[in-house]
Structures are given as C-alpha cells and as structure tokens.
Amino acid sequence: MLNIAVLVSGGGTNLQALINAQDRGEIPDGRITLVVSSNPGAYALQRAEKANIPTTVLRRRTFARQEDYDTALLQVLDQNHTSLIILAGFMTIISEQVIRAYRNRIINIHPSLIPSFCGEGFYGLHVHEAALARGVKVTGATVHFVNEICDGGPIILQKAVAVQSGDTPEILQRRVMEQAEWKLLPKAAALFCAGRLHVTNGVVTIDEEAEA
C-alpha cells in the first residue's frame, strides 16, 4: 500500500474526487495519508478533515528563501513516507529540488489536451477562456508527470470533452472537471500505485498485463 500526499490550494474538488474514488475501492494499492495546503483557508482542508486525512499547511511567504520552503516540504513528505505526490490545484511553485527528489512520482492534472493551452499563465479559467477564444470544438484534460518544464512532463492519460454552443469559461470548466478531471486523476493514481506506469524517453507506457 503506497502513501499518497495531495497538495492543494483551494476548494479541493479534485481532492474530493480522489477521496470518493478511494472510498469506492478504486485505488486499491494506495491510500491518501496526507493533504498539504499552501493556503490555511482552503476548503480542501475541511474535505480532508471530514475524511479523517491528516493535514498540514505550508505557506511559501513564511519562508525567507525557496530553498527553506523546499526543505520543509520535503521533510513533511518524508515523514509521511510518501510514494506519490498529486497536485490538485496547487498554486505554489514546485522547485527542481522537489522534482528531483520525486522524479516521475509527482502527477498533475491540467484542464486541456496538452500541448494545447498549457504552460506558463495557463491555469484555472484562463485555460477555458483561451480555448473558447480560439474556437476549438474539443478540449479536455490531461494527467501528466511533473518535470522542470511547466506542463511539459510525460503524459499519462487524456480525455476529450466537447465544447458546446453557448459555453462560458465557467460552464466549460465545470464540464471538463465532471467529464474528465474527476475521472482521470483517480485512474492515474490507481495505475501508479499498481506499478503499471513506466516512463521511457519521456513517454509513458501502461502495463496492461499487470491488471488483475
């Protein structure tokens, strides 16, 4: 059973999707054992507490240097014996030091079909605003490993979502969450914890033979 740490900053809808999937037995080889928030007022903390998951708050602004914050974060993760880190709306920079320590063990969900509408500045509603402004007919979500390039890590899973006439960024955001994000993130966590994900030359393959 692998320990999963989920890093959050806001409402925690993706965290809730993970908790719900865990409760349904859909992540049999892993367990969420820690939620780390960059925001003491994040509603995600209440979600974690309701699910009896230990929480901690680490605010970047309380540390003089990025290195000090990195050390504190790594210490918390190490104390939790963390095997997998999931970024679920985490708005604090993940440094190279942390990425190196958890190479191919940090996954993130992005609300577009990477490589479209991704990279610096593309987060939250900005992604959906850009998709609608471009007039795309299909968008979606991507789960990927985190590396030193913003949204540039190896892609694990993707799911397409249709853009509909009359969509606003808010409506599209909700549909992408419901139809893609909340399904992909628990699935990726389950695959990782089952040892079914392999990264070779920046490309992820899924071991189907390991499926029970």
TORSEKE-347115 format. One record per atom (N, C-alpha, C): residue number from 1; residue in three letters; y negated, x negated, z. Coordinates in Angstrom, 3 decimals, always signed. Atoms other than C-alpha are relative to their C-alpha. Example, Ala and Ser with C-alpha at 12.3 -4.5 7.8 and 13.67 -1.06 7.14 Angstrom:
BEGIN
 pos code       py       px       pz
   1  ala   +1.190   -0.890   +0.000
   1  ala   +4.500  -12.300   +7.800
   1  ala   -1.200   -0.900   +0.000
   2  ser   +1.190   +0.820   -0.060
   2  ser   +1.060  -13.670   +7.140
   2  ser   -1.090   +0.770   +0.730
This chain:
BEGIN
 pos code       py       px       pz
   1  met   +1.192   -0.852   +0.000
   1  met   +0.000   +0.000   +0.000
   1  met   -1.245   -0.890   +0.000
   2  leu   +1.196   +0.827   +0.108
   2  leu   -3.269   -1.584   -1.144
   2  leu   -1.200   +0.687   +0.649
   3  asn   +1.232   -0.511   -0.599
   3  asn   -6.543   -1.181   +0.731
   3  asn   -1.105   +0.060   -1.043
   4  ile   +1.088   -0.226   +0.963
   4  ile   -9.405   +0.245   -1.345
   4  ile   -1.307   +0.140   +0.764
   5  ala   +1.354   -0.156   -0.533
   5  ala  -13.081   -0.195   -0.480
   5  ala   -0.865   +0.635   -1.078
   6  val   +0.877   -0.688   +0.943
   6  val  -15.515   +2.200   -2.159
   6  val   -1.440   -0.269   +0.397
   7  leu   +1.402   +0.329   -0.250
   7  leu  -19.150   +1.117   -2.468
   7  leu   -0.880   +1.098   -0.586
   8  val   +0.790   -1.173   +0.379
   8  val  -21.733   +3.908   -2.613
   8  val   -1.466   -0.210   +0.355
   9  ser   +1.427   +0.023   -0.326
   9  ser  -25.464   +4.556   -2.500
   9  ser   -0.589   +1.393   +0.152
  10  gly   +0.607   -1.328   +0.041
  10  gly  -25.987   +8.284   -2.948
  10  gly   +0.910   +1.114   +0.460
  11  gly   -0.693   -1.215   -0.382
  11  gly  -24.291  +11.661   -2.931
  11  gly   +1.494   -0.139   +0.138
  12  gly   -1.423   +0.259   -0.149
  12  gly  -20.782  +10.347   -3.399
  12  gly   +0.922   +0.971   -0.692
  13  thr   -0.891   -0.931   +0.700
  13  thr  -19.377  +12.808   -5.932
  13  thr   +1.248   -0.718   -0.522
  14  asn   -1.169   +0.750   +0.453
  14  asn  -17.113  +10.112   -7.382
  14  asn   +0.876   -0.405   +1.179
  15  leu   -0.781   +0.258   -1.208
  15  leu  -16.069   +9.138   -3.870
  15  leu   +0.820   +1.230   +0.357
  16  gln   -0.723   -1.234   -0.322
  16  gln  -15.144  +12.787   -3.262
  16  gln   +1.159   +0.214   -0.952
  17  ala   -1.086   -0.134   +0.969
  17  ala  -13.099  +12.808   -6.455
  17  ala   +1.161   -0.919   +0.375
  18  leu   -1.044   +0.931   -0.437
  18  leu  -11.214   +9.768   -5.163
  18  leu   +0.717   +0.524   +1.244
  19  ile   -0.597   -0.560   -1.222
  19  ile  -10.668  +11.353   -1.746
  19  ile   +0.906   +1.180   -0.338
  20  asn   -0.805   -1.166   +0.390
  20  asn   -9.426  +14.581   -3.344
  20  asn   +1.299   -0.431   -0.680
  21  ala   -1.192   +0.494   +0.696
  21  ala   -7.051  +12.652   -5.610
  21  ala   +0.971   -0.632   +0.988
  22  gln   -0.844   +0.606   -1.027
  22  gln   -5.777  +10.679   -2.641
  22  gln   +0.728   +1.069   +0.810
  23  asp   -0.600   -1.097   -0.772
  23  asp   -5.164  +13.897   -0.694
  23  asp   +1.093   +0.716   -0.786
  24  arg   -1.015   -0.635   +0.851
  24  arg   -3.182  +15.242   -3.656
  24  arg   +1.180   -0.942   -0.282
  25  gly   -1.077   +0.957   +0.218
  25  gly   -0.990  +12.131   -3.630
  25  gly   -0.048   -0.699   -1.343
  26  glu   +0.116   +0.562   +1.337
  26  glu   -2.331  +10.839   -6.939
  26  glu   -0.291   -1.506   -0.014
  27  ile   +0.159   +1.452   -0.084
  27  ile   -2.975   +7.295   -5.675
  27  ile   +1.053   -0.491   +1.003
  28  pro   -1.070   +0.233   -0.972
  28  pro   +0.411   +6.675   -4.052
  28  pro   +0.098   -1.421   +0.526
  29  asp   -0.141   +1.400   -0.404
  29  asp   +0.162   +2.891   -3.879
  29  asp   -1.273   -0.575   +0.609
  30  gly   +1.260   +0.471   -0.575
  30  gly   -3.383   +2.688   -2.491
  30  gly   -0.568   +0.997   +0.980
  31  arg   +0.633   -0.864   -0.995
  31  arg   -5.494   +4.077   +0.300
  31  arg   -1.437   -0.450   +0.205
  32  ile   +1.397   +0.330   -0.280
  32  ile   -9.265   +4.251   +0.772
  32  ile   -0.119   -0.270   +1.490
  33  thr   +0.053   +0.390   -1.404
  33  thr   -9.751   +2.348   +4.009
  33  thr   -1.404   -0.400   +0.445
  34  leu   +1.366   +0.390   -0.358
  34  leu  -13.474   +1.577   +3.869
  34  leu   -0.980   +0.550   -1.032
  35  val   +1.120   -0.373   +0.874
  35  val  -16.698   +3.009   +2.452
  35  val   -1.215   -0.797   +0.452
  36  val   +1.190   +0.806   -0.275
  36  val  -19.692   +0.664   +2.254
  36  val   -1.179   +0.626   -0.732
  37  ser   +1.179   -0.609   +0.609
  37  ser  -23.126   +2.180   +1.645
  37  ser   -1.196   -0.944   +0.091
  38  ser   +1.251   +0.768   -0.005
  38  ser  -26.359   +0.464   +0.667
  38  ser   -1.150   +0.828   +0.548
  39  asn   +1.028   -0.941   -0.427
  39  asn  -28.243   +3.495   +1.958
  39  asn   +0.488   +0.749   +1.237
  40  pro   -0.462   -0.663   -1.223
  40  pro  -27.963   +4.739   +5.567
  40  pro   -0.069   +1.514   -0.069
  41  gly   +0.131   -1.442   +0.135
  41  gly  -28.955   +8.234   +4.430
  41  gly   +0.878   +0.588   -1.083
  42  ala   -0.842   -0.478   +1.093
  42  ala  -26.359   +8.514   +1.675
  42  ala   +0.944   +1.104   +0.470
  43  tyr   -0.898   -1.096   -0.352
  43  tyr  -24.476  +11.812   +1.774
  43  tyr   +1.460   -0.424   -0.123
  44  ala   -1.357   +0.517   +0.145
  44  ala  -21.419   +9.835   +0.702
  44  ala   +0.589   -0.412   +1.341
  45  leu   -0.481   +0.392   -1.328
  45  leu  -21.192   +8.579   +4.289
  45  leu   +0.580   +1.203   +0.744
  46  gln   -0.515   -1.211   -0.640
  46  gln  -20.729  +12.146   +5.512
  46  gln   +1.338   +0.410   -0.605
  47  arg   -1.278   -0.312   +0.653
  47  arg  -17.998  +12.690   +2.932
  47  arg   +1.117   -0.881   +0.567
  48  ala   -0.994   +0.934   -0.525
  48  ala  -16.204   +9.584   +4.191
  48  ala   +0.379   +0.347   +1.437
  49  glu   -0.266   -0.324   -1.406
  49  glu  -16.556  +10.544   +7.845
  49  glu   +0.840   +1.270   +0.129
  50  lys   -0.779   -1.239   -0.013
  50  lys  -15.198  +14.025   +7.128
  50  lys   +1.463   -0.268   -0.344
  51  ala   -1.365   +0.368   +0.396
  51  ala  -12.155  +12.351   +5.552
  51  ala   +0.598   -1.055   +0.932
  52  asn   -0.461   +0.986   -0.989
  52  asn  -11.808  +10.012   +8.571
  52  asn   +0.166   -1.399   -0.602
  53  ile   +0.004   +1.332   +0.605
  53  ile  -12.549   +6.927   +6.474
  53  ile   -1.100   -0.826   +0.669
  54  pro   +1.014   +0.857   -0.631
  54  pro  -14.341   +4.065   +8.278
  54  pro   -1.133   -0.333   -0.962
  55  thr   +1.172   +0.287   +0.831
  55  thr  -17.855   +3.360   +7.013
  55  thr   -0.811   -1.134   +0.612
  56  thr   +0.974   +0.988   -0.457
  56  thr  -20.413   +0.609   +7.219
  56  thr   -1.184   +0.027   -0.945
  57  val   +1.218   +0.021   +0.806
  57  val  -23.980   +0.243   +5.966
  57  val   -0.505   -1.435   -0.100
  58  leu   +0.585   +1.313   +0.257
  58  leu  -25.279   -2.956   +4.380
  58  leu   -1.185   +0.192   -0.938
  59  arg   +1.214   -0.153   +0.806
  59  arg  -28.872   -2.852   +3.145
  59  arg   -0.481   -1.373   -0.453
  60  arg   +0.420   +1.300   +0.541
  60  arg  -29.951   -5.652   +0.856
  60  arg   -1.324   -0.452   +0.618
  61  arg   +1.333   +0.348   -0.481
  61  arg  -33.510   -5.534   +2.225
  61  arg   +0.013   -0.613   +1.396
  62  thr   -0.068   +0.562   -1.354
  62  thr  -32.331   -6.515   +5.698
  62  thr   +0.453   -1.459   -0.008
  63  phe   -0.422   +1.393   +0.117
  63  phe  -31.125   -9.886   +4.404
  63  phe   -1.067   -0.795   -0.743
  64  ala   +1.063   +0.821   +0.592
  64  ala  -33.571  -12.667   +3.583
  64  ala   +0.372   -0.482   -1.395
  65  arg   -0.433   +0.548   +1.281
  65  arg  -31.506  -14.023   +0.712
  65  arg   +1.203   +0.769   -0.536
  66  gln   -1.167   -0.624   +0.622
  66  gln  -28.970  -12.650   -1.764
  66  gln   +1.281   -0.619   +0.537
  67  glu   -1.189   +0.697   -0.495
  67  glu  -26.518  -15.284   -0.518
  67  glu   +0.432   +0.526   +1.367
  68  asp   -0.317   -0.526   -1.328
  68  asp  -26.756  -13.909   +3.024
  68  asp   +0.642   +1.382   -0.102
  69  tyr   -0.581   -1.329   +0.219
  69  tyr  -26.066  -10.382   +1.796
  69  tyr   +1.425   -0.127   -0.532
  70  asp   -1.331   +0.200   +0.581
  70  asp  -23.116  -11.610   -0.278
  70  asp   +1.006   -0.392   +1.072
  71  thr   -0.887   +0.463   -1.072
  71  thr  -21.636  -13.376   +2.731
  71  thr   +0.388   +1.147   +0.922
  72  ala   -0.268   -1.133   -0.878
  72  ala  -21.950  -10.254   +4.878
  72  ala   +0.940   +0.998   -0.669
  73  leu   -0.847   -0.934   +0.727
  73  leu  -20.393   -8.043   +2.198
  73  leu   +1.426   -0.535   -0.103
  74  leu   -1.328   +0.589   +0.122
  74  leu  -17.501  -10.435   +1.619
  74  leu   +0.728   -0.013   +1.335
  75  gln   -0.610   -0.004   -1.325
  75  gln  -16.905  -10.645   +5.346
  75  gln   +0.559   +1.378   +0.340
  76  val   -0.455   -1.377   -0.251
  76  val  -16.671   -6.856   +5.655
  76  val   +1.238   +0.316   -0.840
  77  leu   -1.133   -0.257   +0.888
  77  leu  -14.325   -6.677   +2.672
  77  leu   +1.242   -0.756   +0.461
  78  asp   -1.117   +0.817   -0.460
  78  asp  -12.164   -9.489   +4.017
  78  asp   +0.605   +0.575   +1.281
  79  gln   -0.487   -0.587   -1.256
  79  gln  -11.922   -7.887   +7.459
  79  gln   +0.821   +1.257   -0.262
  80  asn   -0.721   -1.217   +0.377
  80  asn  -10.698   -4.735   +5.712
  80  asn   +1.270   -0.312   -0.798
  81  his   -1.142   +0.413   +0.835
  81  his   -8.063   -6.754   +3.781
  81  his   -0.023   +0.754   -1.334
  82  thr   +0.228   -0.769   +1.223
  82  thr   -9.492   -5.222   +0.622
  82  thr   +0.715   -0.618   -1.201
  83  ser   -0.654   +0.429   +1.244
  83  ser   -7.412   -5.427   -2.563
  83  ser   -0.745   +0.489   -1.229
  84  leu   +0.725   -0.592   +1.128
  84  leu   -9.562   -3.209   -4.800
  84  leu   -1.344   +0.511   +0.476
  85  ile   +1.350   -0.516   -0.248
  85  ile  -13.299   -2.512   -4.829
  85  ile   -0.330   +0.987   -1.100
  86  ile   +0.432   -0.996   +0.975
  86  ile  -14.530   +0.653   -6.528
  86  ile   -1.484   +0.253   +0.190
  87  leu   +1.428   -0.294   -0.031
  87  leu  -18.211   +1.002   -7.355
  87  leu   -0.180   +1.456   -0.425
  88  ala   +0.161   -1.436   +0.261
  88  ala  -19.034   +4.711   -7.116
  88  ala   -1.465   +0.372   +0.210
  89  gly   +1.429   -0.257   -0.134
  89  gly  -22.745   +4.996   -7.762
  89  gly   -0.672   -0.999   +0.919
  90  phe   +0.560   +1.048   -0.856
  90  phe  -23.522   +1.700   -6.021
  90  phe   -1.186   -0.628   -0.704
  91  met   +1.236   +0.392   +0.671
  91  met  -27.124   +0.731   -6.770
  91  met   -0.510   -1.384   +0.406
  92  thr   +0.375   +1.359   -0.379
  92  thr  -27.188   -2.774   -5.285
  92  thr   +0.720   -0.996   -0.905
  93  ile   -0.572   +0.996   +0.903
  93  ile  -26.560   -5.844   -7.448
  93  ile   +1.241   -0.638   +0.619
  94  ile   -1.204   +0.740   -0.384
  94  ile  -23.063   -7.275   -7.237
  94  ile   -0.137   -1.405   -0.578
  95  ser   +0.289   +1.360   +0.437
  95  ser  -23.558  -11.028   -7.388
  95  ser   +1.234   -0.692   -0.567
  96  glu   -1.092   +0.792   +0.563
  96  glu  -21.483  -13.655   -9.168
  96  glu   +0.950   -0.482   +1.089
  97  gln   -0.845   +0.460   -1.102
  97  gln  -20.220  -14.857   -5.790
  97  gln   +1.050   +1.047   +0.353
  98  val   -0.935   -1.081   -0.318
  98  val  -18.645  -11.483   -5.050
  98  val   +0.961   +0.238   -1.164
  99  ile   -0.852   -0.204   +1.186
  99  ile  -17.361  -11.085   -8.614
  99  ile   +1.076   -1.076   -0.089
 100  arg   -0.989   +1.089   +0.037
 100  arg  -15.671  -14.488   -8.457
 100  arg   +1.086   +0.205   +1.051
 101  ala   -0.960   -0.195   -1.086
 101  ala  -14.044  -13.641   -5.138
 101  ala   +0.975   +1.143   -0.297
 102  tyr   -0.829   -1.166   +0.317
 102  tyr  -12.695  -10.366   -6.550
 102  tyr   +0.135   +0.174   -1.513
 103  arg   -0.131   -0.045   +1.463
 103  arg  -12.157  -11.238  -10.219
 103  arg   +1.072   +1.005   -0.417
 104  asn   -0.894   -1.053   +0.487
 104  asn  -10.574   -8.262  -12.001
 104  asn   +0.582   +0.848   +1.133
 105  arg   -0.379   -0.885   -1.107
 105  arg  -10.397   -6.419   -8.681
 105  arg   -1.168   +0.897   +0.404
 106  ile   +1.138   -0.904   -0.192
 106  ile  -13.731   -4.567   -8.947
 106  ile   -0.071   +0.904   -1.223
 107  ile   +0.124   -0.917   +1.129
 107  ile  -13.906   -1.432  -11.079
 107  ile   -1.240   +0.872   +0.177
 108  asn   +1.225   -0.803   +0.027
 108  asn  -16.929   +0.627  -12.059
 108  asn   +0.175   +1.138   -0.999
 109  ile   +0.021   -1.127   +0.937
 109  ile  -17.448   +3.995  -13.724
 109  ile   -1.375   +0.070   -0.628
 110  his   +1.280   -0.097   +0.712
 110  his  -20.150   +4.271  -16.403
 110  his   +0.007   +1.270   -0.841
 111  pro   +0.004   -1.309   +0.664
 111  pro  -21.234   +7.626  -17.881
 111  pro   -0.329   -0.028   -1.489
 112  ser   +0.089   -0.005   +1.460
 112  ser  -20.956   +6.741  -21.572
 112  ser   +1.243   -0.684   -0.537
 113  leu   -1.103   +0.707   +0.644
 113  leu  -18.443   +5.418  -24.063
 113  leu   -0.491   -1.403   -0.357
 114  ile   +0.409   +1.385   +0.235
 114  ile  -19.139   +1.694  -23.759
 114  ile   +0.642   -0.479   -1.298
 115  pro   +1.274   +0.682   -0.218
 115  pro  -20.510   -0.140  -25.747
 115  pro   -1.264   +0.819   -0.281
 116  ser   +1.203   -0.808   +0.208
 116  ser  -22.879   +2.791  -26.367
 116  ser   -0.698   +0.272   +1.335
 117  phe   +0.834   -0.417   -1.141
 117  phe  -25.743   +3.442  -23.925
 117  phe   +0.444   -0.658   +1.316
 118  cys   -0.399   +0.734   -1.193
 118  cys  -24.840   +0.738  -21.448
 118  cys   -0.839   -1.260   +0.132
 119  gly   +0.759   +1.217   -0.247
 119  gly  -26.275   -2.430  -19.968
 119  gly   -1.197   +0.265   +0.893
 120  glu   +1.133   -0.074   -0.913
 120  glu  -29.478   -3.048  -18.090
 120  glu   -0.885   +1.215   -0.298
 121  gly   +0.873   -1.163   +0.139
 121  gly  -31.556   +0.079  -17.498
 121  gly   +0.732   +1.296   -0.280
 122  phe   -0.774   -1.209   +0.289
 122  phe  -28.779   +2.487  -18.434
 122  phe   +0.814   +0.397   +1.227
 123  tyr   -0.702   -0.511   -1.173
 123  tyr  -27.824   +4.309  -15.259
 123  tyr   -0.481   +1.424   +0.261
 124  gly   +0.383   -1.365   -0.356
 124  gly  -27.850   +7.872  -13.939
 124  gly   -0.394   +0.833   -1.202
 125  leu   +0.463   -0.892   +1.068
 125  leu  -29.763  +10.374  -16.031
 125  leu   -0.503   -0.748   -1.227
 126  his   +0.511   +0.780   +1.140
 126  his  -31.192   +7.593  -18.229
 126  his   +1.046   -0.080   -1.116
 127  val   -1.066   +0.095   +0.997
 127  val  -27.811   +7.314  -19.959
 127  val   +0.057   +1.272   -0.838
 128  his   -0.131   -1.282   +0.702
 128  his  -27.681  +11.008  -20.840
 128  his   -1.270   +0.332   -0.784
 129  glu   +1.248   -0.167   +0.754
 129  glu  -31.338  +11.097  -21.859
 129  glu   +0.065   -0.771   -1.303
 130  ala   -0.096   +0.832   +1.202
 130  ala  -30.660   +8.278  -24.306
 130  ala   +1.000   +0.571   -0.994
 131  ala   -1.010   -0.580   +0.888
 131  ala  -27.542   +9.945  -25.680
 131  ala   -0.551   +1.217   -0.733
 132  leu   +0.579   -1.195   +0.633
 132  leu  -29.381  +13.215  -26.318
 132  leu   -1.110   -0.382   -0.977
 133  ala   +1.082   +0.437   +0.894
 133  ala  -32.366  +11.397  -27.834
 133  ala   +0.549   -0.572   -1.295
 134  arg   -0.618   +0.587   +1.194
 134  arg  -30.035   +9.626  -30.250
 134  arg   +0.723   +1.049   -0.829
 135  gly   -0.649   -1.077   +0.731
 135  gly  -28.378  +12.897  -31.190
 135  gly   +1.495   -0.159   -0.177
 136  val   -1.446   +0.170   +0.133
 136  val  -24.787  +11.828  -30.595
 136  val   +0.708   +1.335   +0.219
 137  lys   -0.787   -1.233   -0.122
 137  lys  -22.161  +14.538  -30.870
 137  lys   +1.083   -0.117   +1.060
 138  val   -1.032   +0.258   -1.004
 138  val  -19.710  +12.923  -28.472
 138  val   -0.487   -1.096   +0.931
 139  thr   +0.276   +1.043   -0.993
 139  thr  -20.327  +10.998  -25.263
 139  thr   +1.242   -0.102   +0.877
 140  gly   -1.177   +0.102   -0.840
 140  gly  -18.052  +10.399  -22.285
 140  gly   -0.221   -0.931   +1.169
 141  ala   +0.078   +0.931   -1.122
 141  ala  -17.270   +7.942  -19.526
 141  ala   +0.997   -1.130   -0.197
 142  thr   -0.824   +1.200   +0.102
 142  thr  -15.725   +4.501  -19.168
 142  thr   +0.228   -0.582   +1.382
 143  val   -0.302   +0.796   -1.188
 143  val  -13.952   +2.792  -16.296
 143  val   +0.299   -1.417   -0.474
 144  his   -0.187   +1.386   +0.435
 144  his  -14.115   -0.976  -16.562
 144  his   +0.013   -0.936   +1.193
 145  phe   +0.105   +1.054   -0.998
 145  phe  -13.591   -4.124  -14.561
 145  phe   -1.415   -0.561   -0.050
 146  val   +1.348   +0.550   -0.094
 146  val  -16.828   -5.714  -13.387
 146  val   +0.048   -1.509   -0.205
 147  asn   +0.181   +1.446   +0.136
 147  asn  -17.828   -9.151  -14.616
 147  asn   -1.488   -0.324   +0.095
 148  glu   +1.383   +0.437   -0.163
 148  glu  -21.064  -11.113  -14.786
 148  glu   -0.971   +0.674   -0.965
 149  ile   +0.842   -0.697   +0.980
 149  ile  -22.378   -9.022  -17.712
 149  ile   -0.088   +1.473   +0.377
 150  cys   +0.184   -1.402   -0.382
 150  cys  -23.845   -5.621  -16.883
 150  cys   +0.752   +0.924   -0.958
 151  asp   -0.845   -0.917   +0.774
 151  asp  -21.309   -3.029  -18.089
 151  asp   +0.804   -0.721   -1.079
 152  gly   -0.660   +0.787   +1.032
 152  gly  -19.628   -5.838  -20.014
 152  gly   +1.424   -0.395   +0.305
 153  gly   -1.350   +0.395   -0.369
 153  gly  -16.303   -6.160  -18.230
 153  gly   +1.076   +0.719   -0.798
 154  pro   -1.119   -0.591   +0.751
 154  pro  -12.876   -5.324  -19.676
 154  pro   +0.157   +1.498   +0.255
 155  ile   -0.108   -1.460   -0.079
 155  ile  -12.455   -1.610  -20.420
 155  ile   +1.416   +0.403   +0.399
 156  ile   -1.289   -0.483   -0.493
 156  ile   -9.668   +0.145  -18.519
 156  ile   +0.356   +1.345   -0.627
 157  leu   -0.237   -1.347   +0.511
 157  leu   -9.962   +3.816  -19.516
 157  leu   -1.296   +0.590   -0.538
 158  gln   +1.144   -0.750   +0.510
 158  gln  -12.287   +6.023  -21.561
 158  gln   +0.429   +1.429   -0.291
 159  lys   -0.259   -1.401   +0.344
 159  lys  -12.559   +9.766  -22.077
 159  lys   -1.243   +0.577   -0.657
 160  ala   +1.110   -0.582   +0.748
 160  ala  -14.716  +11.575  -24.621
 160  ala   -0.349   +1.384   +0.529
 161  val   +0.518   -1.314   -0.392
 161  val  -16.875  +14.595  -23.791
 161  val   -0.955   +0.473   -1.090
 162  ala   +0.837   -0.525   +1.073
 162  ala  -18.512  +16.815  -26.408
 162  ala   -1.403   +0.313   +0.503
 163  val   +1.383   -0.399   -0.253
 163  val  -22.281  +17.212  -26.489
 163  val   -0.191   +1.389   -0.611
 164  gln   +0.156   -1.366   +0.465
 164  gln  -23.236  +20.868  -26.818
 164  gln   -1.463   +0.340   -0.261
 165  ser   +1.349   -0.453   +0.309
 165  ser  -26.260  +22.614  -28.274
 165  ser   -0.673   +0.527   +1.263
 166  gly   +0.738   -0.451   -1.168
 166  gly  -28.901  +23.182  -25.631
 166  gly   +0.201   -0.848   +1.239
 167  asp   -0.213   +0.873   -1.152
 167  asp  -27.694  +20.404  -23.356
 167  asp   -1.303   -0.642   +0.460
 168  thr   +1.039   +0.812   -0.622
 168  thr  -30.214  +18.897  -20.982
 168  thr   +0.705   -1.212   +0.597
 169  pro   -0.653   +1.141   -0.640
 169  pro  -29.601  +15.497  -19.372
 169  pro   +0.790   +0.410   +1.235
 170  glu   -0.673   -0.425   -1.224
 170  glu  -28.683  +17.271  -16.149
 170  glu   +1.306   +0.745   -0.292
 171  ile   -1.205   -0.755   +0.365
 171  ile  -26.211  +19.650  -17.806
 171  ile   +1.059   -0.947   -0.555
 172  leu   -0.941   +0.951   +0.588
 172  leu  -24.634  +16.835  -19.799
 172  leu   +0.583   -0.921   +1.069
 173  gln   -0.475   +0.848   -1.090
 173  gln  -24.412  +14.640  -16.716
 173  gln   +1.114   +0.693   +0.778
 174  arg   -1.003   -0.753   -0.766
 174  arg  -22.505  +17.342  -14.855
 174  arg   +1.302   +0.128   -0.782
 175  arg   -1.216   -0.155   +0.801
 175  arg  -20.086  +17.927  -17.739
 175  arg   +0.772   -1.312   -0.088
 176  val   -0.658   +1.307   +0.075
 176  val  -19.372  +14.205  -18.076
 176  val   +0.694   -0.324   +1.320
 177  met   -0.634   +0.237   -1.299
 177  met  -18.681  +13.974  -14.357
 177  met   +1.273   +0.826   +0.128
 178  glu   -1.128   -0.903   -0.213
 178  glu  -16.391  +17.011  -14.289
 178  glu   +1.155   -0.290   -0.953
 179  gln   -1.047   +0.135   +1.005
 179  gln  -14.506  +16.321  -17.520
 179  gln   +0.525   -1.426   -0.146
 180  ala   -0.414   +1.382   +0.231
 180  ala  -14.354  +12.530  -17.465
 180  ala   +0.002   -0.855   +1.270
 181  glu   +0.095   +0.938   -1.123
 181  glu  -15.603  +10.579  -14.429
 181  glu   +0.981   +0.316   +1.119
 182  trp   -0.835   -0.375   -1.144
 182  trp  -13.738  +12.529  -11.752
 182  trp   +1.486   -0.074   -0.311
 183  lys   -1.397   +0.154   +0.396
 183  lys  -10.512  +12.210  -13.735
 183  lys   +0.363   -1.472   -0.205
 184  leu   -0.289   +1.392   +0.351
 184  leu  -10.765   +8.610  -14.922
 184  leu   +0.071   -0.923   +1.207
 185  leu   +0.094   +0.955   -1.101
 185  leu  -11.718   +6.899  -11.675
 185  leu   +1.254   +0.020   +0.877
 186  pro   -1.250   -0.002   -0.774
 186  pro   -8.736   +8.080   -9.594
 186  pro   +1.194   -0.535   -0.794
 187  lys   -1.112   +0.482   +0.829
 187  lys   -6.398   +7.372  -12.518
 187  lys   -0.011   -1.515   -0.084
 188  ala   +0.108   +1.457   +0.073
 188  ala   -7.721   +3.821  -12.862
 188  ala   +0.404   -0.639   +1.321
 189  ala   -0.367   +0.518   -1.321
 189  ala   -7.355   +3.281   -9.111
 189  ala   +1.517   +0.021   +0.168
 190  ala   -1.454   -0.118   -0.119
 190  ala   -3.756   +4.513   -9.240
 190  ala   +0.711   -1.044   -0.853
 191  leu   -0.607   +0.997   +0.882
 191  leu   -2.922   +2.252  -12.187
 191  leu   -0.119   -1.398   +0.589
 192  phe   +0.203   +1.320   -0.598
 192  phe   -4.419   -0.783  -10.455
 192  phe   +0.949   -0.195   +1.178
 193  cys   -0.799   +0.134   -1.214
 193  cys   -2.635   -0.132   -7.177
 193  cys   +1.496   -0.050   -0.301
 194  ala   -1.403   +0.047   +0.413
 194  ala   +0.667   +0.333   -9.023
 194  ala   +0.331   -1.294   -0.731
 195  gly   -0.221   +1.265   +0.681
 195  gly   +0.225   -3.091  -10.616
 195  gly   +0.198   +0.121   -1.492
 196  arg   -0.232   -0.280   +1.420
 196  arg   +0.082   -1.647  -14.104
 196  arg   -1.106   -0.481   -0.926
 197  leu   +1.107   +0.475   +0.829
 197  leu   -3.195   -3.191  -15.291
 197  leu   +0.064   -1.514   -0.146
 198  his   -0.021   +1.429   +0.276
 198  his   -3.260   -6.606  -16.953
 198  his   -1.157   -0.343   -0.931
 199  val   +1.137   +0.432   +0.807
 199  val   -6.242   -8.471  -18.390
 199  val   +0.357   -1.307   -0.707
 200  thr   -0.272   +1.190   +0.802
 200  thr   -5.685  -10.946  -21.226
 200  thr   -1.105   -0.159   -1.027
 201  asn   +1.105   +0.270   +0.925
 201  asn   -8.598  -12.499  -23.102
 201  asn   -1.008   +1.140   -0.039
 202  gly   +1.021   -1.033   -0.099
 202  gly  -10.930   -9.782  -21.878
 202  gly   +0.438   +1.387   -0.404
 203  val   -0.513   -1.304   +0.410
 203  val   -8.678   -6.904  -22.941
 203  val   +1.029   +0.477   +1.025
 204  val   -0.915   -0.582   -0.973
 204  val   -6.861   -4.572  -20.547
 204  val   +1.174   +0.665   -0.712
 205  thr   -1.185   -0.725   +0.447
 205  thr   -3.299   -3.503  -21.237
 205  thr   +0.592   +0.716   +1.208
 206  ile   -0.607   -0.815   -1.058
 206  ile   -1.460   -0.835  -19.242
 206  ile   +1.506   -0.062   -0.148
 207  asp   -1.453   +0.140   -0.007
 207  asp   +2.156   -1.462  -18.332
 207  asp   +0.632   +1.375   +0.164
 208  glu   -0.603   -1.327   -0.060
 208  glu   +3.871   +1.796  -19.195
 208  glu   +1.403   -0.056   +0.624
 209  glu   -1.366   +0.100   -0.497
 209  glu   +7.324   +0.513  -18.205
 209  glu   +0.061   +0.082   +1.513
 210  ala   -0.008   -0.023   -1.465
 210  ala   +6.265   +0.279  -14.564
 210  ala   -0.156   +1.405   +0.548
 211  glu   +0.195   -1.375   -0.457
 211  glu   +5.703   +4.021  -14.445
 211  glu   +1.294   +0.572   +0.524
 212  ala   -1.208   -0.561   -0.607
 212  ala   +8.131   +5.768  -12.147
 212  ala   +0.420   +1.274   -0.710
